[in-house]
Amino acid sequence: MKSNQRYFSMKKFETNAIRIQSEQSVNREHSVPVYLTSSFTFEDAEQMRAMFADELDGNIYSRFVNPNSSEFIEKMCQLEGAEAGYATASGMAAIFASFMGLLKSGDHILSSSSIFGSTHTVLTKFLPKWGITCTYADVNKPEQWEGLIKENTRMIFVETPSNPGLDIIDLAWLGELAAKHNLILNVDNCFATPFIQRPIEFGAHLVTHSGTKYLDGQGRVLGGIVLGKKELIKEIHMFCRSTGPSLSPFNAWILSKSLETLAVRMERHSDNAHKLAALLEKHSEVLQVRYPFLISHPQFDIARKQMSLGGGIVSLELKGGIERGRKFLDALKMCSLTANLGDTRTIVTHPASTTHAKLSEEERLSVGITPGMVRISVGLENIIDIIADIEQALERSK
């Protein structure tokens, strides 16, 4: 892909998200086409040899390079402030690749305890098969983290805000800790997106995303991406090139086009979520509300320091525990019940019985997932309609 990197490095977020595109073909299309081809041809044997030897850039085989995925990667690198990136078939593929591309048997990961259920499964069930171990650190006890670093620790992995409890970790402090011990800092930035938070500016070496969430924003396609230091992405690229967790050209095209509206969508998601959280905090049927930009959030000051907006996720604890949580979901009329987030449509889930169901009750409680916790991915509908549906469900589920 050819574009003027220096020119775009001087432009604002929204402009980069819209104007970075693959080079036009002879047809001079305004919108980049979908390159639905498994492979690409070469002018001669020498060009073919040089490309396979990495002496020339160019498209070879869509398992590891395609104009659509290249455009998506270049946009995301510019938006996150990263040197390089690799696009994958899903967010979990990106996270797994960020581990397997860089770690070896005998290595150790220090991870925040508040992470997505599937990431927990990878860290505790699958990585140990290859001799890679993990220790969890309590996000609410930062003074304990340094003591958990071992001689074989190679990486720190965190989500901030976390899924689903919305814990916030001080990225500047964590960046200093990683630098002090020469560790790779790997941050899942899915909930915030680069419009709200840029972990690399605080010392992160890698940033991962599930493109399935806010980057797409309309619940259409699966995708993921890992971004960061060029020397680290080179190793991840080699792992993915050989093992094949490829992002399809069509999905890459969708994600690249979706980035054009990311800024305006995140502004609306955040505005709606903040209004809903503030209202629910005063509701008699709600025991607790978590939202990064509520003053009541325990890490409110950190959130305001490293995030430009509060994001689109609200977590709450209902009176009545697990049965009340299920009744509340059944009482909803407009909001969707589905295994996703970051959609234009408001989505409500019950983590204890869905996204984190594979964790034991003790494991869920240790990371703040209580039986009555409900996660709301606040959509782009009119806030009056969102509030009305939530309020009637709270009343009907008493």
N, C-alpha and C positions, 0 to 999 in steps of 0.2 A: 504494500500500500504506500502511495506517495502523498504527502501533504506537507505543508510548511509548518514544522513544529515550532520554530521560533516565532512565527506570526501568531499562532494560536496560543502560545504560552503567555502572550500579553493580553489575551481577551478574557472576558468574564465567563463564569460558569455556564450560564444559559447559552451564550454564543457558541462556546466550544461544543456543547451538547447537540447543538443544531447544525453547525457549519463544518465540523470535521467529517469528511466523507472520503470514500475510496475515489481514486482518480476516474474521471469520466471515460467511458468507452467511445468508440467512433460514432456512436449514436447520440452522444451529448445529452444523456438523460439527466433530468433534474433530481430525481429520486433514484438512489442506487438500486440496481436490479438484484434479484436473488440468483446466486450462482449455484444452481442445482447440478453440480457435476462432481463425480467422485475423484477425478484426476485432471491434470493439466498437461498440455503438450509442450515440447521444447523445440527451439529453432534448429538445433543440431546436437550432436553427441557431446561436444565440448561444453555447451551450456548446461546440458543435463548433468554431466560429471561435476561441474562447478557448483551447481545448486545442491546436489546431494552431499558435496564436500563442505557445504556452508560457506563457500567462497563468494556466492552471489545470493542476494535475496530474491524470492519469487515464490510462486505457487507451485507446489509439487503434487500433493495428495490431500484431499479434504479431511482425512483423519487428523491431520495436525496443522494444516494451513489452508485458508480459503479467504477470498476477498471480504466476505461478509463477517467472518469471525475476526479478521484482522482489523476491520473498521471498528467493530465493537470494542476490541481490546484497546485500540489507540484512543478512542474516546474515553474509556474508563481510566486509562493511564493518565490522561490529561486532567480528568476530573478529580482523581484521587491524589495526583502529584506523584505518581509512581514511575519508575524507570522502564518497567516491562510488565507483561502479564500473559496469562494463558487462560483461555475460555474452555469451560467444561460442560458436560451434559446436564449437570445439576449442581446445586449448592453443596450437597454432601460430597459429590465427586471433587469439588474444589478443595474442601477441607481435607478429605482423605489424601489428595495429591500433595497438599502442603505438608502433610506428615511424611508420607512415604517417599516423596521425592528428595527429602533432606535428611531423614533420620535413618539410623542403622541399628542393628541388634546391639543391645547394651545401653542405648540412649534412654534418657528420662525426660518427660514433659511435666512441667508445673502448669496446672490449669486452674482457672477459677472454677469453683464448684457450681456456679450458676450458669449452666450451658444447656443447649438443646438436647433433647432425649437421644436422638440418633448419634450426635457427637459423643455423648456419654458412652453409648454402646461401642462405638469405634475405639474409644480410649481404653475401655475396661475389658472388652471381650475380644476384639480382633487384633489390636496392636500388640498385646502380650504374646500372641502366637508367634510373632517375629522378634520377641525379646525386647520390645519397647514398652517401658513402664510409665505410669502416670501417678502423680500425687495431686490431690485437690487442695486448694487454698480458699479459705473463707473470705469472700469479698468484703465482709464487714469487719475483718481483723487484719488490716494491711500490715500491722506490725509483726505478724507471724510469717509473712511470705518469704523474707530473706532466709529465715532459718530452715525453710523447706527445700532450698536449693541444694542439690547434691553435686558431687564431683562429676557425675555423668549427665547432669542436666544440660540439655542443648536448646530447649525451646520453652517459651512461656506462651500459653494460649488462653485467650479471653474473649468473651462476648461483652460488649457494652454499648447500649443497654442490653441486658441479658433477657433471654427467652425462658419463661414468660414473666418472671418477677420484676423485670426492669431495674435490676441492680446496676449501679453506675460505678465504674472503676476509673480512678485518676490516671489517665494515660500519660501525662507528663511524669508523674512519679514512677509509673511502670516502665516508661522509656529509660529513665535514669537507672532503675534497677537492672534492666536488661543490659544496658551499656556497661555498667559496673562489673557484671559477671560474664560479659561477652556472650550473651544469649540471643537467640532469634526471638523477637517479639512478634507474634502472630495474632492479629485482631480480626474477629468476625464483625464486620461493620454493616450487617444486613439490616438491622432495625433503623439505623440512622441514615444510611446512604451517604455518599460523598457530598451531597448538598448540605447536610446538617453537620457532619463530622468527618474530619480527615485525619485518621490516626497516624499517618506517616509524618505529619507536621509535629507530632508529639514523640516521635522516636520509634514508631513501629517499622519493622522490616518487611512484613507481609500483611496484606489485607485480603480477606475472603468475603465473597458475597454469594448469596443465593439470588440469581437473577430472576427466579420464579416469583419473587416477592415484589418489592417496590420498583425494581429496575424495569420489569415488565409492567406491573401496575394494573393489569386488567385480567389476571388469572388465565392467561392463554397458553403460555409455553413454559417448559422447564429449561433451566440454564444456570450456570455458575461461572465464577471467575476468581482467579487468585492473582494478585498484583503485588509488586514490590521491587526490591533490589534486583538489578540485572543478573548478578552472579547467582542469586538464589532461584530466580525464575528459570535460568538456564537449566538447572538440575531438575526442576519440576517439569519443564518442557520435555526433557529427555524421558522422564518417567511416563508422562502422558502420551508422548509420541509412540512409545513402545507398547503401552497397555491399553490405549484407545478410549478413554472416557470423553469422547469428542462431542463438542457442541455442533448441532446440525446447522448447515448454512441458513435454512429457513428460520430457525429459532434465533440465530445470531442477527439476522436481518430484522426480526421483530424487536429484539432487545435494543439494537442500535437506534431504531426509529423511536422506541419508547423513551429513550433517554432525552429526546427532544422536549418532552413534556414533564420530565422529572421534577424540575424546580417548582413549577406551578402546582403540580400535584402534591408535593411534600408540604408546600405552604398551606394548602387547603386541608390535607390530612392533619397537620399539626394544629391548625386553628380549630377544627372540629373536635379533635381529641382533647385539647386543653379545655374547651367549653364543657364537654361532656364530663371530664374528670372533676372539674370544679363543682358541677351540679351534683354528681354522685357522692362527693365527699360530704355533702350535707344531708344525704338521704338516710332516713331512719332504718332502712332495711340493709344498709351496707355497713359492714364493720370497718373496712379499710379500703382506701383507694391508693394505687401507685401510679404516678405519672411524673416523669423527670422534671417538669417545670412547675409542679406544685410545690409550694414552700414547705409542705409537710413531708416531702420526700427526704429521706435521711441523707442522700447525697445531692441535694438540690444545688449547693454551691459548686460542686464539681461539674454537674450537668451544665450549669450556666457558663462555666469556664470553657468547656470543650465542645459544646453543642450550640448551634445557632438557633435551633428550634427544639421543641420537646418530642417531636416524632408523632406517629399515628397510632401508637399502642397504649391502651389503658388496661391495667390489671386491677381487679377488685375482689374482695372477700365478702361473700354474702352470709347473712345470718342463716343458720340451718344446715351448714355443712354440705356434704356430697349430694344428699337428696334434694336440697334446695337448689343447688347448682344445676342439677338435671332438670328440675321442674322449671327453672328460669329459662333454660334453653328451649324447652318444649313450648313455653308460653310466648316466645318471640313470633312475630307475624311477618316482619319485613327483613330483618337481619338474617344473613345466611349462616347455616351450620355446615362448615366444610373445613377440610384439612389444609388451609392455606392462610395467608395474611398478605397485607400490602395491596389489596385489590381496591378498585373503585367502589365496590360494594362492601358495606360493613359486615364483618364476619365475627362470630362469637364462638369460642371453643371452651371446653372444660379440660384443662391440661391433665388433671389426675386420671381421667379416664380415656384420654386420647394421645396427645403428643408425648406425654411422659408416663404412659401407662406401663411401659416395660420396666420402669424403675420400681423398686420396692417402696412400700409406704415410708419406711425409715429414710430411704434415699431421697424421696420427694420432700419430706419434711425438712431434711437437712439443708436443702437448697431453697426453702421457703415456699414450696408448692403445697398448699393446704387443701383439704378436701373440698372446701367451698370456693376455691379460687376460680375466677372466670377471666379469660383474656378476650378483650375486645379490640379488633383491628378496625379502627374507625375509618369509614370510607368517605366518599366525596358527595354523598347525598346531602340534601339540605339538612342542616343541624337540627332544625325543628322536628323533622320527621324521624331522625335518629333518636333524639331524646324521647319523643313520644312512644316509640316502640320499646325502648329500654324501660321507661317508666311503667307502661302497662304490663310488661312482663314481670317487673318487680312486684306489682300489685297482685297479679293473677297467681303468682307462685308462692304466696305467703302460706 
